[in-house]
Amino acid sequence: MTDSWINFLSDYGVDDACVGVCHGVIARHAPSARVLDVCHSIAPQDVEHAAITLADAVGYLPRGIHLVVVERLDADGYTRGIAVRTIDGSLFVGPDNGVASLAWEAIGGIEAVHEIANRDLWLPLPTAVFRGRDVYAPVAARLAGGLPLTDVGPRIDPAGLSLFRLRPCTVDDDHVHGEVVSIDHFGNLSLNVTRIDLEAAGILLGDPVEVRAGTRAMRLTFTHTYGEVPRGGVTICEDGLRRVMIAVNCGRASDALRLRRQDAIVIGQLPRDPSGFRIVQDLPLPA
């Protein structure tokens, strides 16, 4: 892993020096390592948000070390740290809370896991609240510099690792039950639903659909892109990862519809207009 890439994802934000300090620790221990900032806008302590974001990105990142720092502290103390080597030779460094489990499965699965227990690799006097700086960054840097994985601590059984599992959508006759799994910078609402799921419910591209969220109902059309509806119009289409998303042309669906991650969504089939006319939308937005 000498001169490796370190792909860094955290919930540290960019409002203070946390990310820069971690970069500094890496630079001190592995001056030749290249750091790629994947995302630092993960919702604070939101392991699910981080897991989905990393899994969506990992297939487009350079092979190397994935430094993932999103964890929750509770009365029982901090989560143990792990270093996971995958089948393709990548390494994941972070807490054992499932945050990287979707990602390592996406690139082939686990080859070996070691607990990050060798304190000689950590910064002196590590704190409990900034393990990204004191534990994970120096360990990732040393691995990037060629440290054998076996030196970080004892090997552990992968069967004992915490895993994160996405909640699947369900197809029920002519409608699909799903939820919002991510909201991007543009306010698009990506769902745990694919085009295959919609087709299993009898919904084809160009069909009118009813979308229900809570007590509200929206009459939309399943389009190829959001550009097929007028400016300010709402539609259902595919996102860049081929998941179904709700989008507003030149607007933010998350704001317009007041939906957030994990909100439940039901997409139902509507009768097709025999004339071929496609309904763009019939949507009273929230007051």
Buried (B, 14 or more C-beta within 10 A) or exposed (E): BEEBBBBBBBBBEEEEEBBEBBBEBBBEBBEEBBBBBBBBEBEEEBBBBBBBBBBBBBEEBEBBBBBBBBBEEEEEEBBBBBBBBBEEEBBBBBBBBBBBBBBBBBBEEBBBBBBBBBEEBBBEEBEEEBBBBBBBBBBBBBBBBEBEBEBBBEEBEBEEBBBBEEEEBEBEEEBBBBBBBBBBEBBBBBBBBBBEBBBBBBBEEEBBBBBBBEEBBBBBBBBEEBBBBEEEBBBBBBBEEEBBBBBBBEBBBBEBBBBEBEBEBBBBBBEBEEEEEBBBBEBEBEE
